Amino acid sequence: MRPSAFTVWRLAASVVAVLGAPFVGRVMAQDMHSPAAAPTCGATPAAPPADLAGWRNATRLASAADPAGLAMATIAPGAAEVLTLQPAAKVRLAAPTGARAPAADAAGFSGMVRLKITEAGSYRVALSSPAWIDLVAGGTAVAATGHGHGPACTGIRKIVTFTLQPGDHVLQVVNSREPSVAVLVAPSA
């Protein structure tokens, strides 16, 4: 007795599904975890959105390597700064960081600046390169309420959002691979 064409087709489909599943699963997993293709950007950075307009007017500022140096390293909301960071091994942070410790052989950079907030609200911290961001108030890290990528082709790599109360805060930039990083703190739009 000969099997029907439908039975042969079902058997073949089952064999393909069983034998091909590991391959298909690996391909799908790679696609889910691979970074999205970076957009093609022109030689001139794109204009950031209006609430991050200060990004284009960054000035230079040396970051503090310890809490005592914060008096000389202050930033204001809406004003972008290119922070000169310190070798991470020489930095004594104002509060423990939530950053994963770098590998022992990693040469990273860190630094801190003081930030004075006059109005309670949601603030976004934009950075030009990958690094960990902590905002500290009263010796305690403030929990982030959101994070994401910056607008394409603006030079803003990441944005982390915090809900802040009026007062002095410490912005800690930790584990940067670059010795300087542009930063802007701006009220959320």
N, C-alpha and C positions, 0 to 999 in steps of 0.2 A: 504494500500500500504506500502510495506516494503522498508526502505532505503537501498541503495546498500552498500556493504562492504567498498567501497571507501569513501562514505559519512560519515559512522560511524568512519572510521579511521581519516578523516579530523577533525571531531568534537572532537574526543578524543585528537588528537594532539593539537588542539586549547585550550582545557581545560587545558592540561598539561602545555602548553606554558604560559597561563595566570596565573595559580595558582603557577607554579614552578618558574616563572621569578624572584620574589623577593628573593627566596632562592638562585638561581643561581647567581644573581647579588651580593648578600652578599658574597658568596664564592669567586667570581671573584675579588671583591674589596679587600678582605682580602689577596688574593694571590698577588695582585698588590702592596700592601703596606707592606706586611710582608718582613722582611729582608731576604736576601739570606742566605742559610746555610753557615756557616763559614767553610772554608777548615780545614781539619785535619792537624795540623802542628806538626813537630817533636820537640824534646826537644831543639835542636839547631836551632836558627833562620836561615832562608834561606838567602843566599847572596843577597844583593840588586843589582839592575842594576849598570853598571859601572859609570854612571853619579851621582849616589847616594852612591858611595863606601865609602865615609867618614862617613856614618851612623854607621859603625861598630867600629869606633875609637873615640866615644864620650868621652869628658871630662866633669867635673862638673863646673858649673858657677852659681853664685847667680844672679838672675835678679834684676833689679832696681825697686824700689817702687815709684819713682818720676823722673822727667826729670833730676834733679841734679845728681842722681845716675848713669846715663847712662855712664859717663866717666869710671866707674869701671866695667861696664857690656857690653863688646863689643864682637861681633862674626864676623867671616870672612866667606865669601862664601866658601863652600867645607869642612868646619870644623864643625862637629856635636858637640853639647853641650847638656848636661842634665841640664836644667834650674831648679833651685830651685825657685819656685814661692812664692808669698807673699799672705796672706789672702786678698781677693779682697777688703774688706772694707778699707784696709790700703794703697791701691795703687791709686796714682794720675796719670792718663794716660797723655801722651804727646798730644793726640788729642782725640776728641770724638770717641767712637768706634761704629762700625756698629752692634755690638753684641746685641742680645736681652737681656734685663735686667734680671738677675736671680731672682727667687722667693725670697721674703723677708727672708724666713727661709733657703735658700740654703747657704751652706758653700762652696764657691768656691775660686779658687786661680787665681791670675793674676800676670803679670810681664812684664817688657820691657827690651830690649837689643838694643844697637846701632849696626848698620850694615853699613859698608862702601862699596859702590859699585864703582869699578874703570872702568868698561866697561858697556855701555848701552846694554840692551838685556832683554830677557825673563828669569826669575828666578823662580824656584820652591821652596816652603817652605814646608818641610815635618815635620809632628808631630807624636809622638808616641801615643797620646791619644786624645779624642775629646776635642776641645777647639776652640774658635774663634781666627782668625788671622787677624790682621790689619798691614799693612805696611804704614808708615807715612813719607812723604817727605815735608819739609818746613811747618810743622804744618797741612798738609792736607792728608787725607787718600788716598792712591793709589788704584784705582779700580782693583779688581782681574780680570784676563782674563780667568781663568779656575779653576776647582777644581775636585777632584776625590779621590778615595781610593788609598792607597799605594799598592805596590806589595804584594801578598799573602805571609804570613808566615815570612816576613822580620822584623816585629815590627813597620813598618810604617803604621800608621792608616789613615792618610789623607795627601793630597798634594794640595796646592793652588798655582796657577801660577800668577805672576805679571810681567808687563813690567816696568823695572826700568831704570832710568837715572843715570849717575855717581853722586856721592855725598853721604852724610850721610843720613841714613834712621833710623827710629825707628821701630823695630818689637815688636808689642804688642800681647801678648798671654793673652786672656781674658776668664773667665768663665770655667776654667779647674776644673774638679772634683778631680784631682790628685794634690798633692803639688809639684810634679816635672814632667817635660815633656821633652823628647828628641826632639831636633829641628835641622834641617839641611837646609841651604839655598844653592842651587846649580844652576848654569846656566842650562837652559833647553838644552837637547841634540838635 
